[in-house]
Amino acid sequence: MTNRPGNQFASDNYAGICPEAWQAMEQANHGFATSYGDDAWTLQACNALRDFFETDCEVFFAFNGTAANSLALASLCQSYHSVICHETAHVETDECGAMEFFSNGTKLLTVSGPDGKVDLAEVEHTVNKRADIHYPKPKALSITQSTELGTLYTPDELVAIHGTTKRLGLKLHMDGARFANALASLQLPPKELTWRAGVDVLTFGGTKSGMAYGEAVVFFDREMAGEFDYRCKQAGQLASKMRFLAAPWMGLLKEGALLRHAAHANRCARSLSEQLAAIPNVSMVHPTEANAVFIQIPEQAIEELRRKGWVFYTFIGSGHCRFMCSWATTDADVTSLVEDVKKAVGQG
Ligand SMILES: *Cc1c(COP(=O)(O)O)cnc(C)c1O
């Protein structure tokens, strides 16, 4: 395997820490501060998130997305309830049953739908097909924005989802591990894609947006956040040096760094997508609407790319090649990958 010094397209979590998050951590690293979140940085980061969403939301910080998602969903349900999600949802396919574990048995019920987005008729069917006591009662819908397949729910689709959840009495959770990429792409105020669209609780991803670690759990309905702090503590998610989980948010939210980096990642993905689409023998799989590009190429071409040292996933969704761009991706990385794909499919 070539010792490739350049960047990789495996996941946006292969990238390092962006300068703004790093600097904010450095600034927080002076002197002593109260532990367990009773510090000035945590207060300021929570307030920065309230300003960002333009509402008095309740904010908690967890170490990673799996914990943030599972605890958020567990807080919406009793153990005999169920949560509906897309069959490719991270909570279903990539969290090792953490939601079921932290909720003491709440069941995930999956639905399908094109390009990683839930089909609302299926959601409705899942809720209404049974009303008896033997069925795990559906209580919440979890959607991912941007989706696991690099697509976006449009504002109109969110309106339709809200209409459905409201009618069916479901709470709405959004897995926003890549919410910043959705925001940068749709160019709408954060409130329009969250609480104004009926989202009760958002898992807001920091890690894939350029932080070392850390996701914010944002409750737009403060009532639902009752005793969530105990849930975090019990699950091992209450950082004693909380200032270092909180401070990077200020770095990212200050002067628009979060959206600037996300827009950059999206732009790289768009450029990669356009260049790959122009190569004969390469089939595009999902529309490139955020920072992921999915393609289908012959198995031997996949092996050839791997031999050259490229790292990428083929286990997401329908199992095609996924190339993920991040704040740290460069135009040179994109060009270099495109050249190698051309050669691998016999067009270079
Ligand atoms: C990466 C990711 C998460 C969080 O994963 P962790 O590894 O637990 O931090 C959650 N949801 C989606 C859609 C993701 O891509």
The ligand as an SDF file (V2000), in Angstrom:
LIG
                    3D

 15 15  0  0  0  0  0  0  0  0999 V2000
  -21.0100    9.8820   12.4600 C   0  0  0  0  0  0  0  0  0  0  0  0
  -22.4560    9.8500   12.6710 C   0  0  0  0  0  0  0  0  0  0  0  0
  -22.9980    9.8130   13.9700 C   0  0  0  0  0  0  0  0  0  0  0  0
  -22.1450    9.8130   15.2120 C   0  0  0  0  0  0  0  0  0  0  0  0
  -21.3070    8.7400   15.3180 O   0  0  0  0  0  0  0  0  0  0  0  0
  -20.2690    8.5520   16.5210 P   0  0  0  0  0  0  0  0  0  0  0  0
  -19.2040    7.7220   15.9170 O   0  0  0  0  0  0  0  0  0  0  0  0
  -20.9850    7.8420   17.5960 O   0  0  0  0  0  0  0  0  0  0  0  0
  -19.8290    9.8960   16.9520 O   0  0  0  0  0  0  0  0  0  0  0  0
  -24.3700    9.8460   14.0930 C   0  0  0  0  0  0  0  0  0  0  0  0
  -25.1760    9.8910   13.0250 N   0  0  0  0  0  0  0  0  0  0  0  0
  -24.6910    9.9360   11.7600 C   0  0  0  0  0  0  0  0  0  0  0  0
  -25.6400   10.0330   10.6120 C   0  0  0  0  0  0  0  0  0  0  0  0
  -23.3190    9.8950   11.5500 C   0  0  0  0  0  0  0  0  0  0  0  0
  -22.8520    9.9210   10.3020 O   0  0  0  0  0  0  0  0  0  0  0  0
  1  2  1  0
  2  3  1  0
  2 14  2  0
  3  4  1  0
  3 10  2  0
  4  5  1  0
  5  6  1  0
  6  7  2  0
  6  8  1  0
  6  9  1  0
 10 11  1  0
 11 12  2  0
 12 13  1  0
 12 14  1  0
 14 15  1  0
M  END
$$$$
